[in-house]
Amino acid sequence: MTHAPQLRIPATYLRGGTSKGVFFRLQDLPEAARVPGPARDALLMRVIGSPDPYGKHTDGMGGATSSTSKCVIISESTQPGHDVDYLYGQVSIDTASVDWSGNCGNLSTAVGPFAIANGFIDPARLPHGGTFAVKVWQANIGKTIIVHVPIADGHVQETGGFELDGVTFPAAEIVLEFIDPADEGEGDGGGGAMFPTGNLVDALDVPGVGTLQVTMINAGIPTVFVQASALGYSGTELQDAINGDPKALAMFETIRAHGAVRMGLISDVADAAKRQHTPKVAFIAPPADYTTSSGKRIAAGEIDLHVRALSMGKLHHAMMGTAAVAIGTAAAIPGTLVNIAAGGGERTSVRFGHPSGTLRVGAEAMQVNGQWLVRKAVMSRSARVLMEGFVRVPADVFAG
């Protein structure tokens, strides 16, 4: 009996923001996985340990949560004026699929440090100290992200005193700029505009739930915002309150599926199961005192509103970076549900409460010829290399 050997593939395991992922250089992947398709998907699923009916990822690098079942592929940029192309794959935990439909804002933080440390930036361009702006082309969604990486003695600085709610230990602060983060164009339900329906607020009919007032926006990542009170929630809920309630999870998935159809992302609700990464569903509420998952007490006066968001069918332990862009963008536009929950009016930044603490994101919106535009969204995160070397997967991963 013959046995398949294991492939040995250079890789780096990084934390970016409140997520973790396995990073690869495109040229280091097996030849069959250097192009999109079943071979690439099969490799990344095996690296993560999916699909896993036990939901543990014991035989892979994944962490059995939406925040830790991620892979990133970095290559020399195909776009003028950019340093690297960044491709992100969200690996399903219990089904055999990789969703390439969106970005991970948290792991975007780690792309800059990875690019510098892995030879994509000429060392002669790096300062001795200060910061270096890595210009990233986000290939999933066709957007530019500028990652301002701290530099010490000509190398990436990873340690520091910046604290990020949802991350246990402090690290060096990395500032992210999401350039033109929103889709533009006429809203017609085709999914190609910041507001796909053309409306700041829509009535969404959801079978078994009712008619909900929602704000649907394409900024950072397609997101459906709904008022917490309309669902019987306060907006201060932590993970267990939602993830321990199968009926609640089913309700949110139904909202997500019908929102996806209304946004023009899918043609039928049955297709939602094949597109788990987008859109996101978030419920919002005005500010109120609450206690975070770590036991920290947050006063209502410290935040502008509450936001709780679901990712891959579960309430997120903190906040996805891309959803934070959607929150900041929607908050900057008077009349959206997010803006109303935050107190209304014009604003250039918002601080919101999430299960792990608070996060501030800046965004400036303007109306041009009757259309809302957002040129940039800004937030601070951190990143750190956790392990580097090689991942191993059985060579028969491509069989069949």
NORFEN-V749888 format. One record per residue. RES is the residue in one letter. SS is DSSP state (h for helix, s for strand, l for the rest). OMEGA is omega as a letter, one per 40 degrees, with the letter a starting at -180 (none if undefined). Layout:
BEGIN
RES:SS:OMEGA
RES:SS:OMEGA
END
This chain:
BEGIN
M:l:i
T:l:a
H:l:i
A:l:i
P:l:i
Q:s:i
L:s:a
R:s:a
I:s:i
P:s:a
A:s:i
T:s:i
Y:s:a
L:s:i
R:s:i
G:s:a
G:l:i
T:l:i
S:s:i
K:s:i
G:s:i
V:s:a
F:s:i
F:s:i
R:s:a
L:h:a
Q:h:i
D:h:a
L:l:i
P:l:a
E:h:a
A:h:a
A:h:i
R:l:i
V:l:i
P:l:i
G:l:a
P:h:a
A:h:i
R:h:a
D:h:a
A:h:i
L:h:a
L:h:i
M:h:a
R:h:i
V:h:a
I:h:a
G:l:a
S:l:e
P:l:a
D:l:a
P:l:i
Y:l:i
G:l:a
K:l:a
H:l:a
T:l:a
D:l:i
G:l:a
M:l:a
G:l:i
G:l:i
A:l:i
T:l:i
S:l:a
S:l:a
T:l:i
S:l:a
K:s:i
C:s:a
V:s:i
I:s:a
I:s:i
S:s:i
E:s:a
S:l:i
T:l:a
Q:l:i
P:l:i
G:l:i
H:l:a
D:l:a
V:s:i
D:s:a
Y:s:a
L:s:a
Y:s:i
G:s:i
Q:s:a
V:s:i
S:l:a
I:l:a
D:l:i
T:l:a
A:l:a
S:l:i
V:s:a
D:s:a
W:l:a
S:l:a
G:l:a
N:l:i
C:l:a
G:h:i
N:h:a
L:h:i
S:h:i
T:h:a
A:h:a
V:h:i
G:h:i
P:h:i
F:h:a
A:h:i
I:h:a
A:h:a
N:l:i
G:l:i
F:l:i
I:l:i
D:l:a
P:h:a
A:h:i
R:h:a
L:l:i
P:l:i
H:l:i
G:s:a
G:s:i
T:s:i
F:s:a
A:s:i
V:s:a
K:s:a
V:s:i
W:s:i
Q:s:a
A:l:i
N:l:a
I:l:i
G:l:a
K:s:i
T:s:i
I:s:i
I:s:a
V:s:a
H:s:a
V:s:i
P:s:a
I:s:i
A:s:a
D:l:i
G:l:a
H:s:i
V:s:i
Q:l:a
E:l:a
T:l:a
G:l:a
G:l:a
F:s:a
E:l:a
L:l:i
D:l:a
G:l:i
V:l:a
T:l:a
F:l:i
P:l:i
A:s:i
A:l:a
E:l:i
I:s:i
V:s:i
L:s:i
E:s:i
F:s:a
I:s:a
D:l:a
P:l:a
A:s:i
D:l:a
E:l:a
G:l:a
E:l:i
G:l:a
D:l:a
G:l:a
G:l:i
G:l:a
G:l:i
A:l:i
M:l:i
F:l:a
P:l:i
T:l:a
G:l:a
N:l:i
L:l:i
V:l:i
D:s:i
A:s:a
L:s:i
D:s:a
V:s:a
P:l:i
G:l:a
V:l:a
G:s:i
T:s:a
L:s:i
Q:s:a
V:s:i
T:s:a
M:s:a
I:s:i
N:s:i
A:s:a
G:l:i
I:l:i
P:s:a
T:s:i
V:s:i
F:s:i
V:s:i
Q:s:i
A:h:a
S:h:i
A:h:a
L:h:a
G:l:a
Y:l:i
S:l:a
G:l:i
T:l:a
E:l:i
L:l:a
Q:h:a
D:h:a
A:h:a
I:h:a
N:h:i
G:l:a
D:l:a
P:h:i
K:h:i
A:h:i
L:h:i
A:h:i
M:h:a
F:h:i
E:h:i
T:h:i
I:h:a
R:h:a
A:h:a
H:h:i
G:h:i
A:h:i
V:h:a
R:h:i
M:l:i
G:l:a
L:l:i
I:l:a
S:l:a
D:l:a
V:h:a
A:h:a
D:h:a
A:h:a
A:h:i
K:h:a
R:l:a
Q:l:a
H:l:a
T:l:e
P:l:i
K:s:i
V:s:i
A:s:i
F:s:a
I:s:i
A:s:i
P:s:a
P:l:i
A:l:i
D:l:i
Y:s:i
T:s:a
T:l:i
S:l:i
S:l:i
G:l:i
K:l:a
R:s:i
I:s:i
A:l:a
A:h:a
G:h:a
E:h:a
I:l:i
D:l:i
L:s:i
H:s:i
V:s:i
R:s:a
A:s:i
L:s:i
S:s:a
M:l:i
G:l:a
K:s:i
L:s:a
H:l:a
H:l:i
A:l:i
M:l:i
M:l:a
G:h:i
T:h:i
A:h:i
A:h:i
V:h:i
A:h:i
I:h:a
G:h:a
T:h:a
A:h:i
A:h:a
A:l:a
I:l:a
P:l:i
G:l:i
T:l:i
L:h:i
V:h:i
N:h:a
I:h:i
A:h:a
A:l:i
G:l:i
G:l:i
G:l:a
E:l:i
R:l:i
T:l:i
S:s:i
V:s:i
R:s:a
F:s:i
G:s:i
H:s:a
P:l:a
S:l:a
G:s:a
T:s:i
L:s:i
R:s:i
V:s:i
G:s:i
A:s:i
E:s:a
A:s:i
M:s:i
Q:s:i
V:s:a
N:l:i
G:l:a
Q:s:i
W:s:i
L:s:i
V:s:a
R:s:a
K:s:i
A:s:a
V:s:i
M:s:i
S:s:i
R:s:i
S:l:a
A:s:i
R:s:i
V:s:i
L:s:a
M:s:i
E:s:a
G:s:a
F:s:i
V:s:i
R:s:i
V:s:i
P:s:a
A:h:i
D:h:i
V:h:a
F:h:a
A:l:i
G:l:none
END
